């Protein structure tokens, strides 16, 4: 028997190119714009980023109802894509508006992101469903499978090019007085979205366009509520499925479709936890990459923190190429034939990925000070360029602090107050012969405080030309590293400096405009700064001292001392972290990327084939709603604000482990509505389907 050639592929190519351009645009939007330009911190940026994604995947639900019941898929995609473009234009404008205040830029950016989320959310449930409408099922089941692979390939190819190219444009080009060029990085995706609309509309006359059914959702929900009411009010309830209580008012077909919808939605309850992990390469993992060394010396190139995300689509493209020829046969050989079995495998890979992420975060954080029980620790910074001798009978201490050096000691705390573990002791400071600002054999008597379990720092300096003081720096030093692993710096100065002096800590990278004025460190408190190499500048001239290499998760104390026309600079480190290469993220990206691609291809086909014909966009939207709920979970966990990012990664890993068990359960109990149809297809029908030739 011969099957006539089909011309469906001509129409699906328009849809595939449209999806490629739309994904290029979507992945051009980066969390680094929120941190670098709009000045949000790590938790705030994560909450905003995932709230944007939440809205992007919540909007598909009303838009799918619009597509299935009123407008149809073609009109919905066209209209919502126009809103998408408007949002891109507004966001690009916000990145240019640096002459306005920060609040104005934030408002414009939020308006742009809102429009983009509505636009992308409107087209998400329709694109694949519209492409699936071009096929005749079940005769062209394998062509649909190939289309699902090509569709996902378009998604990953668009994101791959975007995640590589946009960071290069942002970092390598300077514009509008900044060391970045987000207007260009946002402008290119805007143009790509305009191209997407033009290509999609160009295929208008080639599409199979199914008419929307106005009352399909109303009838579905009516069937559910009628059956529930009958179940609880009828004296003779139905002995089979509870939806059979709706017989008489609703047709067998409507009851069957409603049963299919509820079964699919039940499986969807296992999706949100996976999606909460799926989106984090664009947020938490990017913030982790900010603390890592991206330099590739043999290429004379630096991998940008937001560029490492290209590993997701890169691995995705590789896996997709192998999908039909290698992975499907391999899964079949090991017994993974059902879609939900493949999703269970994805869950296990996601668990491993976040364990890797947690281990890497622990490595970046490095060592943390642990003070033995019953002890306190004391730091004394010598602000003079001559040696000072420290003596204390109570501490059994007799030690020399070198010029511009630091001394620390731990001591058991003998409480002098029943309510606090605090000890106040006297010490004597004697100045060496080179200390010509004091008389010979001068001794300075004062007291210091030691608190159990705390570090307390003192700075020996002059309050004025005639007064020497041992100044306590704050209440006590912080022993807790910054959540995201950023380094912390404080600056100690004497009376010869003013925090309004023209002294800056400037990044040595000529492509960066990062600079910290002395006023930022007013009060001698620790402040988070960016990882990098820095030089000290005074009145625009670089102070001739070694370049300071600031690495992650480390506490730094910078002392400045003026000696005539010369300025002495010393940098002290405490609780050093580790500055490791960004490619150490490779294992977590590999595991998550493989999980992502298998999960995405599987659920796209699962949602389309398991959905009733008249409700495919609606089921696709419900599937995307689970992604919205996953991002809402990220927002909720981010508001908890773990003190250690590694602990947060382990929490996600634990949640995913429990979710993997749930997916495994569903893989056992769920029965596909297409099982009987698939089993009934004869070998001859399969062979005929294989001979179908596409233009």
C-alpha distance (Angstrom), angle and dihedral (degrees) to the residues before:
residue distance angle dihedral
X1 . . .
X2 3.82 . .
X3 3.78 125.3 .
X4 3.77 117.3 -151.9
X5 3.78 118.0 -115.5
X6 3.80 114.5 -93.1
X7 3.79 124.7 -138.8
X8 3.79 97.1 -159.9
X9 3.80 95.0 112.8
X10 3.78 92.4 69.4
X11 3.79 90.2 63.3
X12 3.80 94.7 41.4
X13 3.81 91.8 55.0
X14 3.81 89.3 63.0
X15 3.82 88.4 52.6
X16 3.81 92.8 47.4
X17 3.82 93.9 50.4
X18 3.80 89.8 46.6
X19 3.81 90.0 53.0
X20 3.81 91.3 48.4
X21 3.82 92.3 53.9
X22 3.81 93.2 44.2
X23 3.81 92.3 51.3
X24 3.81 90.7 46.9
X25 3.79 87.7 56.8
X26 3.80 95.9 44.4
X27 3.80 95.3 50.7
X28 3.80 91.2 47.6
X29 3.81 88.3 74.8
X30 3.81 109.3 93.0
X31 3.79 136.4 -165.3
X32 3.82 88.5 -138.4
X33 3.82 89.1 74.0
X34 3.80 87.4 62.9
X35 3.81 94.0 49.8
X36 3.82 102.1 35.1
X37 3.81 102.7 36.9
X38 3.81 107.3 18.2
X39 3.85 91.0 39.6
X40 3.80 98.9 -133.5
X41 3.80 117.2 155.0
X42 3.79 124.2 -120.0
X43 3.82 97.6 -88.6
X44 3.82 93.5 42.2
X45 3.80 91.7 49.1
X46 3.79 91.6 48.4
X47 3.81 91.7 50.1
X48 3.83 92.6 48.5
X49 3.81 92.9 44.6
X50 3.79 94.6 50.3
X51 3.82 92.4 40.8
X52 3.80 87.1 57.1
X53 3.81 90.2 50.6
X54 3.82 90.1 45.0
X55 3.80 90.6 56.7
X56 3.82 90.8 43.6
X57 3.79 89.4 59.2
X58 3.81 97.8 36.6
X59 3.81 94.4 55.7
X60 3.85 92.0 62.0
X61 3.81 90.0 73.5
X62 3.85 98.3 64.9
X63 3.81 90.3 34.3
X64 3.80 91.3 53.4
X65 3.80 89.6 52.1
X66 3.79 87.2 50.5
X67 3.82 91.0 50.2
X68 3.80 97.7 43.9
X69 3.80 98.3 41.1
X70 3.82 108.9 26.3
X71 3.81 124.3 5.6
X72 3.77 103.3 25.0
X73 3.79 124.8 -129.6
X74 3.82 99.1 -78.8
X75 3.82 95.7 54.3
X76 3.82 92.0 42.7
X77 3.82 92.7 52.7
X78 3.82 92.4 47.0
X79 3.82 97.0 47.9
X80 3.79 97.1 42.5
X81 3.82 91.7 46.4
X82 3.81 87.5 59.6
X83 3.83 90.1 56.2
X84 3.82 87.0 48.5
X85 3.82 91.0 57.3
X86 3.81 92.1 48.5
X87 3.81 89.5 54.3
X88 3.81 91.4 50.3
X89 3.81 90.5 51.7
X90 3.83 92.1 49.5
X91 3.82 92.4 47.9
X92 3.80 90.9 49.5
X93 3.80 89.0 49.9
X94 3.82 90.6 50.4
X95 3.81 90.2 55.0
X96 3.81 89.6 53.3
X97 3.81 95.4 47.4
X98 3.81 95.5 85.6
X99 3.82 90.7 132.9
X100 3.78 88.4 67.8
X101 3.78 123.6 74.4
X102 3.78 121.9 -83.2
X103 3.82 91.1 -107.6
X104 3.83 91.6 56.9
X105 3.81 91.0 49.9
X106 3.78 90.6 50.1
X107 3.82 93.3 50.1
X108 3.81 92.0 49.5
X109 3.80 91.2 46.6
X110 3.81 91.4 50.9
X111 3.82 91.1 49.6
X112 3.79 89.9 50.4
X113 3.81 93.4 47.3
X114 3.81 90.7 47.6
X115 3.81 92.1 53.0
X116 3.80 91.2 45.9
X117 3.80 92.0 50.1
X118 3.83 90.8 50.7
X119 3.81 91.6 46.7
X120 3.79 98.0 45.8
X121 3.80 90.2 41.2
X122 3.78 89.9 54.7
X123 3.79 95.5 54.8
X124 3.82 98.6 38.2
X125 3.84 99.0 80.0
X126 3.79 92.9 40.9
X127 3.81 106.8 47.5
X128 3.78 99.9 70.1
X129 3.80 93.7 31.9
X130 3.82 89.1 52.6
X131 3.80 89.8 49.9
X132 3.81 90.2 48.2
X133 3.80 89.7 53.9
X134 3.80 88.5 67.2
X135 3.83 91.2 68.5
X136 3.80 132.5 77.7
X137 3.80 111.2 -132.1
X138 2.97 139.4 -116.8
X139 3.82 90.3 5.5
X140 3.80 92.6 60.6
X141 3.80 97.6 38.3
X142 3.80 93.3 128.4
X143 3.80 92.2 48.6
X144 3.80 88.1 53.7
X145 3.80 88.7 50.8
X146 3.81 90.3 52.0
X147 3.81 89.9 46.7
X148 3.82 89.9 52.7
X149 3.81 88.7 53.5
X150 3.82 92.6 47.3
X151 3.82 90.8 45.8
X152 3.80 91.4 53.0
X153 3.81 89.0 44.6
X154 3.82 88.8 55.9
X155 3.82 89.1 51.3
X156 3.79 93.6 50.7
X157 3.80 96.0 40.4
X158 3.81 91.0 52.5
X159 3.79 91.9 48.0
X160 3.83 92.2 44.2
X161 3.80 94.0 55.9
X162 3.80 92.0 41.2
X163 3.82 96.4 48.8
X164 3.81 90.5 49.9
X165 3.81 100.2 40.7
X166 3.81 102.9 38.5
X167 3.85 96.3 57.1
X168 3.82 88.6 49.1
X169 3.81 91.3 53.1
X170 3.81 91.0 44.5
X171 3.81 95.5 48.7
X172 3.80 105.2 31.4
X173 3.81 98.0 49.0
X174 3.81 124.6 60.1
X175 3.79 119.3 -153.7
X176 3.81 140.4 163.7
X177 3.82 92.0 17.3
X178 3.80 95.7 -58.8
X179 3.79 132.8 112.7
X180 3.82 88.1 -124.5
X181 3.81 134.3 53.2
X182 3.79 108.8 -145.3
X183 3.85 91.3 157.0
X184 3.80 88.7 66.5
X185 3.82 92.5 41.1
X186 3.84 89.1 53.9
X187 3.81 96.5 36.2
X188 3.81 95.2 60.8
X189 3.85 93.0 54.5
X190 3.82 88.4 48.8
X191 3.80 89.8 57.6
X192 3.81 90.2 46.6
X193 3.80 90.6 54.2
X194 3.80 90.7 52.7
X195 3.82 88.1 51.9
X196 3.82 89.6 49.9
X197 3.81 92.1 56.5
X198 3.80 92.6 46.0
X199 3.82 93.0 51.2
X200 3.79 93.4 45.8
X201 3.80 93.8 50.2
X202 3.83 90.4 45.8
X203 3.82 89.2 66.4
X204 3.80 93.6 52.7
X205 3.81 95.9 116.9
X206 3.82 95.1 48.7
X207 3.81 99.4 55.9
X208 3.78 129.3 103.6
X209 3.82 100.0 -131.2
X210 3.79 115.1 -167.0
X211 3.77 117.6 -155.6
X212 3.83 116.3 -113.4
X213 3.80 117.5 -113.1
X214 3.78 107.5 -131.3
X215 3.80 100.3 -154.3
X216 3.79 103.3 33.3
X217 3.82 96.5 106.5
X218 3.80 92.5 40.1
X219 3.80 90.2 53.2
X220 3.82 91.5 46.2
X221 3.80 95.1 52.8
X222 3.79 90.1 40.3
X223 3.80 89.3 55.1
X224 3.81 91.2 52.2
X225 3.82 95.9 48.8
X226 3.82 93.5 42.4
X227 3.80 91.5 51.2
X228 3.82 92.2 47.9
X229 3.80 92.0 49.5
X230 3.78 91.2 48.5
X231 3.80 91.3 47.8
X232 3.81 92.8 57.2
X233 3.83 99.6 34.8
X234 3.78 104.4 37.3
X235 3.78 117.2 96.4
X236 3.78 90.0 -147.8
X237 3.81 106.4 41.2
X238 3.78 120.5 -164.6
X239 3.80 112.7 -89.2
X240 3.81 95.2 -149.2
X241 3.82 126.5 51.5
X242 3.81 113.5 -14.8
X243 3.83 90.7 -124.8
X244 3.82 88.6 65.1
X245 3.81 85.7 75.8
X246 3.81 85.5 78.9
X247 3.82 92.8 64.9
X248 3.74 112.7 123.3
X249 3.79 96.0 35.0
X250 3.81 96.2 46.3
X251 3.79 128.6 41.8
X252 3.79 125.4 -112.4
X253 3.81 88.7 -110.9
X254 3.83 92.8 53.7
X255 3.81 92.0 48.0
X256 3.80 91.3 47.7
X257 3.82 92.3 49.2
X258 3.81 91.4 47.7
X259 3.81 90.2 50.5
X260 3.81 89.7 51.4
X261 3.80 92.1 49.5
X262 3.81 93.5 50.8
X263 3.81 92.2 46.9
X264 3.79 91.5 52.1
X265 3.82 92.8 46.0
X266 3.81 89.2 51.3
X267 3.81 89.0 58.2
X268 3.81 89.5 47.0
X269 3.82 90.0 65.8
X270 3.81 87.8 78.3
X271 3.81 93.4 56.7
X272 3.86 105.2 73.5
X273 3.81 96.6 70.2
X274 3.81 91.5 52.2
X275 3.81 90.8 48.3
X276 3.81 90.5 51.3
X277 3.81 87.0 62.2
X278 3.81 94.7 38.3
X279 3.82 95.9 65.9
X280 3.81 98.4 44.7
X281 3.81 97.8 89.1
X282 3.81 83.8 73.1
X283 3.81 93.9 52.0
X284 3.82 123.5 13.3
X285 3.79 95.2 25.0
X286 3.81 90.9 48.5
X287 3.81 89.7 51.9
X288 3.80 87.3 50.4
X289 3.82 90.1 51.0
X290 3.83 89.9 54.5
X291 3.81 86.5 70.7
X292 3.79 95.3 51.4
X293 3.78 136.2 85.7
X294 3.80 110.7 -107.9
X295 3.81 97.4 177.3
X296 3.83 116.2 130.9
X297 3.80 102.5 -171.4
X298 3.80 99.9 -172.2
X299 3.83 89.1 56.2
X300 3.80 93.6 39.0
X301 3.79 86.4 -131.9
X302 3.80 136.9 119.3
X303 3.79 122.3 -140.4
X304 3.81 106.4 -133.3
X305 3.82 118.5 -131.7
X306 3.81 92.8 -115.6
X307 3.81 91.6 41.2
X308 3.78 94.6 66.5
X309 3.81 85.6 73.3
X310 3.80 87.3 77.0
X311 3.80 85.9 81.0
X312 3.82 88.4 75.4
X313 3.82 95.9 60.0
X314 3.82 91.7 32.8
X315 3.79 92.4 57.3
X316 3.79 87.6 38.7
X317 3.81 92.9 57.2
X318 3.81 90.9 47.5
X319 3.79 91.8 49.8
X320 3.81 91.4 46.3
X321 3.79 91.5 53.1
X322 3.80 87.9 53.9
X323 3.80 95.0 39.6
X324 3.79 102.8 93.6
X325 3.81 98.0 28.8
X326 3.82 100.4 40.5
X327 3.81 116.3 7.4
X328 3.81 100.2 48.4
X329 3.83 92.8 50.1
X330 3.81 90.4 43.6
X331 3.81 92.4 50.6
X332 3.80 90.0 48.6
X333 3.82 90.8 49.9
X334 3.81 92.5 55.2
X335 3.80 93.8 42.3
X336 3.83 100.0 -100.8
X337 3.80 98.2 132.9
X338 3.80 102.6 130.1
X339 3.82 119.4 80.0
X340 3.81 92.3 -127.0
X341 3.80 91.3 53.6
X342 3.79 88.6 57.6
X343 3.82 90.0 49.1
X344 3.80 89.4 53.2
X345 3.81 89.0 55.3
X346 3.82 88.7 51.0
X347 3.79 90.4 53.7
X348 3.81 91.5 53.5
X349 3.83 91.2 50.5
X350 3.82 90.7 50.0
X351 3.82 90.3 52.9
X352 3.82 90.0 53.8
X353 3.83 91.8 46.4
X354 3.80 93.4 56.8
X355 3.78 92.8 44.8
X356 3.82 86.4 56.5
X357 3.83 89.9 48.4
X358 3.81 91.2 51.6
X359 3.81 93.3 48.6
X360 3.80 89.9 49.8
X361 3.81 91.3 50.2
X362 3.81 90.6 51.3
X363 3.82 88.8 51.5
X364 3.82 92.4 50.6
X365 3.81 91.3 49.0
X366 3.80 91.3 56.4
X367 3.78 120.8 178.9
X368 3.78 126.0 -2.4
X369 3.78 125.5 -159.6
X370 3.77 113.9 -102.6
X371 3.79 115.5 -170.6
X372 3.81 113.9 -157.9
X373 3.78 116.2 -113.3
X374 3.77 113.3 -86.1
X375 3.82 94.0 20.9
X376 3.78 137.3 100.9
X377 3.80 129.7 -161.2
X378 3.80 130.0 -131.7
X379 3.83 128.9 -159.4
X380 3.83 122.5 -169.4
X381 3.82 119.4 -171.6
X382 3.80 115.1 -159.6
X383 3.80 107.3 -140.1
X384 3.82 93.3 -172.9
X385 3.81 129.3 86.4
X386 3.80 91.3 -129.1
X387 3.82 133.1 70.7
X388 3.81 120.8 -88.5
X389 3.81 125.6 -161.3
X390 3.83 118.3 -141.8
X391 3.79 121.1 -157.5
X392 3.81 131.4 176.2
X393 3.79 127.3 164.1
X394 3.81 92.0 -164.3
X395 3.79 91.6 55.5
X396 3.80 93.1 36.6
X397 3.76 85.1 -126.3
X398 3.77 131.9 153.2
X399 3.77 114.7 157.5
X400 3.81 143.6 140.5
X401 3.81 123.2 -124.7
X402 3.79 111.1 -154.6
X403 3.82 123.6 -133.1
X404 3.82 109.9 -63.7
X405 3.79 89.3 -8.4
X406 3.79 134.6 128.4
X407 3.79 132.4 -124.4
X408 3.81 128.6 -165.6
X409 3.78 133.8 -174.9
X410 3.80 136.5 175.6
X411 3.79 121.8 -143.4
X412 3.78 138.7 177.0
X413 3.80 112.0 -101.8
X414 3.77 116.1 -125.8
X415 3.79 103.3 -165.1
X416 3.78 116.3 -126.4
X417 3.79 92.3 -179.0
X418 3.79 121.6 53.9
X419 3.81 92.3 -143.7
X420 3.82 97.6 49.6
X421 3.80 136.6 39.3
X422 3.80 92.4 -130.3
X423 3.78 130.0 133.8
X424 3.81 125.3 -167.6
X425 3.80 114.0 -163.1
X426 3.77 135.8 175.2
X427 3.80 123.2 -117.8
X428 3.79 134.5 -175.7
X429 3.79 124.1 -141.3
X430 3.80 119.6 -159.5
X431 3.79 121.3 -170.3
X432 3.79 124.7 -136.8
X433 3.83 125.5 -121.3
X434 3.80 92.0 -96.6
X435 3.80 90.6 62.2
X436 3.81 93.6 94.1
X437 3.81 93.5 170.2
X438 3.84 90.9 76.2
X439 3.79 134.6 49.9
X440 3.77 120.1 -93.9
X441 3.82 114.4 -82.5
X442 3.82 90.3 11.1
X443 3.79 113.7 168.3
X444 3.80 125.4 -161.8
X445 3.80 116.1 -155.8
X446 3.82 120.8 -162.2
X447 3.80 142.8 135.7
X448 3.78 133.6 -108.4
X449 3.80 133.2 -163.3
X450 3.78 127.1 -130.1
X451 3.81 119.9 -167.9
X452 3.79 124.0 -166.6
X453 3.82 112.2 -105.9
X454 3.82 93.3 6.3
X455 3.78 138.2 102.7
X456 3.79 116.8 -137.1
X457 3.79 122.8 -170.4
X458 3.80 128.6 -156.6
X459 3.79 128.5 -167.6
X460 3.82 118.2 -150.8
X461 3.82 107.4 -149.1
X462 3.79 144.1 121.6
X463 3.80 119.6 -80.9
X464 3.80 87.9 -161.5
X465 3.80 137.5 -17.4
X466 3.82 92.3 -70.5
X467 3.80 105.4 31.2
X468 3.80 129.1 76.3
X469 3.80 118.8 -164.1
X470 3.79 139.3 176.9
X471 3.80 99.2 -138.6
X472 3.76 121.1 -157.2
X473 3.83 110.0 -134.6
X474 3.77 107.8 -136.5
X475 3.77 123.2 -48.9
X476 3.80 95.4 -61.5
X477 3.80 138.0 -33.0
X478 3.77 121.6 -89.6
X479 3.79 115.4 -106.2
X480 3.80 93.7 -173.9
X481 3.78 119.2 88.7
X482 3.79 120.1 -136.0
X483 3.82 111.0 -86.1
X484 3.78 96.7 -117.5
X485 3.81 93.7 41.0
X486 3.80 99.1 -107.8
X487 3.82 115.1 159.5
X488 3.80 118.8 -109.0
X489 3.79 126.1 -143.3
X490 3.79 135.7 -173.1
X491 3.80 128.1 -175.5
X492 3.82 123.5 -142.7
X493 3.83 118.8 -160.1
X494 3.80 138.4 165.5
X495 3.81 132.1 -132.1
X496 3.81 93.2 -74.5
X497 3.80 89.3 72.3
X498 3.77 132.1 65.6
X499 3.79 121.2 -160.1
X500 3.80 88.1 -127.5
X501 3.82 91.5 60.0
X502 3.80 116.4 121.1
X503 3.80 94.1 -102.8
X504 3.79 119.2 132.9
X505 3.77 138.8 179.3
X506 3.82 102.4 -139.2
X507 3.80 129.5 -171.2
X508 3.81 112.4 -110.9
X509 3.82 91.5 -143.4
X510 3.80 105.8 101.3
X511 3.83 90.1 -151.1
X512 3.79 90.5 60.7
X513 3.80 127.8 74.5
X514 3.81 92.7 -166.1
X515 3.80 111.1 141.1
X516 3.81 135.1 158.6
X517 3.82 119.4 -155.9
X518 3.78 119.4 -145.6
X519 3.81 89.4 -111.3
X520 3.83 89.8 70.3
X521 3.81 88.5 68.5
X522 3.79 96.1 50.2
X523 3.80 110.8 146.1
X524 3.82 92.8 29.7
X525 3.81 91.2 -99.4
X526 3.80 124.6 147.3
X527 3.80 114.3 -95.7
X528 3.81 127.6 -170.8
X529 3.81 114.2 -115.3
X530 3.79 135.0 176.4
X531 3.78 123.9 -88.2
X532 3.81 112.4 -103.4
X533 3.78 147.9 88.4
X534 3.83 116.7 -61.6
X535 3.79 140.3 -170.8
X536 3.81 128.7 -161.2
X537 3.81 116.0 -120.2
X538 3.80 125.5 -165.8
X539 3.81 118.2 -168.2
X540 3.80 89.4 -16.6
X541 3.81 95.2 -52.1
X542 3.79 123.7 107.9
X543 3.79 114.3 -115.4
X544 3.86 107.7 -125.1
X545 3.80 97.2 -114.7
X546 3.82 130.7 119.1
X547 3.80 115.6 -80.9
X548 3.79 109.9 -96.4
X549 3.81 114.8 -125.5
X550 3.81 107.1 -150.3
X551 3.81 112.2 -162.8
X552 3.83 130.7 -174.6
X553 3.79 127.8 -80.0
X554 3.82 94.3 12.5
X555 3.81 132.5 126.6
X556 3.81 113.6 -134.3
X557 3.79 130.0 -168.7
X558 3.80 116.1 -165.4
X559 3.81 117.5 -165.1
X560 3.81 122.1 -162.3
X561 3.79 121.7 -164.6
X562 3.79 126.4 176.3
X563 3.80 115.6 -145.3
X564 3.78 107.0 -179.5
X565 3.81 107.5 -63.5
X566 3.79 91.2 -16.3
X567 3.80 125.8 87.9
X568 3.79 118.9 -152.2
X569 3.80 116.4 -151.8
X570 3.81 125.4 -169.9
X571 3.80 128.6 177.7
X572 3.80 121.8 -156.9
X573 3.79 124.4 -168.4
X574 3.78 130.7 -155.4
X575 3.81 132.5 -178.8
X576 3.79 94.4 5.9
X577 3.79 120.6 -147.8
X578 3.80 126.5 -156.9
X579 3.78 128.7 -97.7
X580 3.79 100.9 -153.5
X581 3.78 130.6 171.7
X582 3.78 119.4 -83.1
X583 3.81 91.6 -128.2
X584 3.80 87.8 74.3
X585 3.81 82.9 80.9
X586 3.80 87.2 67.3
X587 3.86 96.8 94.3
X588 3.81 94.1 52.3
X589 3.81 91.8 45.2
X590 3.80 91.5 48.1
X591 3.81 93.7 52.4
X592 3.80 94.0 42.9
X593 3.80 93.9 44.6
X594 3.80 93.5 52.7
X595 3.81 89.2 47.1
X596 3.83 91.3 47.5
X597 3.78 96.5 51.5
X598 3.80 96.3 45.0
X599 3.80 90.8 44.5
X600 3.80 93.7 48.5
X601 3.81 97.6 46.0
X602 3.80 90.9 45.3
X603 3.80 98.4 48.9
X604 3.82 93.6 43.4
X605 3.78 90.6 57.9
X606 3.83 93.3 36.6
X607 3.82 92.4 53.1
X608 3.81 93.1 46.8
X609 3.81 98.5 45.1
X610 3.81 95.9 41.4
X611 3.81 95.0 47.5
X612 3.82 121.5 91.2
X613 3.82 111.7 -105.1
X614 3.80 93.8 -109.3
X615 3.83 95.2 47.7
X616 3.79 105.7 46.0
X617 3.83 95.6 116.9
X618 3.80 90.0 45.6
X619 3.82 92.4 52.6
X620 3.83 89.7 45.4
X621 3.81 88.2 52.7
X622 3.81 92.1 49.6
X623 3.80 87.9 51.1
X624 3.81 89.4 52.1
X625 3.79 90.2 46.4
X626 3.80 86.6 64.7
X627 3.81 87.5 58.3
X628 3.80 88.4 52.5
X629 3.80 89.7 51.8
X630 3.80 89.3 49.4
X631 3.78 90.5 56.1
X632 3.80 90.2 45.4
X633 3.80 86.7 56.5
X634 3.83 89.0 54.3
X635 3.82 90.1 50.9
X636 3.82 91.3 50.8
X637 3.81 93.6 48.0
X638 3.82 90.6 45.9
X639 3.81 90.7 55.8
X640 3.81 88.4 56.2
X641 3.81 84.9 62.5
X642 3.79 106.0 -154.9
X643 3.79 112.5 -143.9
X644 3.80 90.6 -133.7
X645 3.80 120.6 45.2
X646 3.81 90.7 -152.9
X647 3.81 90.0 62.0
X648 3.81 89.1 53.2
X649 3.81 90.6 52.7
X650 3.81 89.7 51.3
X651 3.81 89.9 51.2
X652 3.81 90.5 55.4
X653 3.79 89.7 47.4
X654 3.81 90.7 53.0
X655 3.79 92.9 47.7
X656 3.80 90.2 49.5
X657 3.79 91.2 50.4
X658 3.82 90.4 56.2
X659 3.80 89.7 45.5
X660 3.81 90.9 51.2
X661 3.80 88.7 57.7
X662 3.82 88.6 52.2
X663 3.81 91.3 50.8
X664 3.79 89.1 49.7
X665 3.80 89.5 53.4
X666 3.80 92.3 50.6
X667 3.81 90.2 49.0
X668 3.80 87.8 61.1
X669 3.82 101.8 42.5
X670 3.83 103.2 33.1
X671 3.82 116.8 96.3
X672 3.79 116.8 -162.9
X673 3.79 116.3 -127.9
X674 3.83 87.0 -138.1
X675 3.81 94.9 56.6
X676 3.77 94.8 94.9
X677 3.79 93.3 44.3
X678 3.77 92.1 49.9
X679 3.77 93.5 46.6
X680 3.81 91.7 49.8
X681 3.80 94.9 54.9
X682 3.77 109.0 106.5
X683 3.76 124.9 -132.0
X684 3.80 87.6 -111.9
X685 3.82 91.0 57.7
X686 3.78 90.9 51.8
X687 3.76 90.8 50.2
X688 3.82 91.6 49.4
X689 3.81 90.5 50.3
X690 3.79 89.4 52.7
X691 3.83 90.5 54.7
X692 3.79 93.1 56.2
X693 3.79 107.3 117.0
X694 3.78 121.1 -152.1
X695 3.77 128.2 -151.3
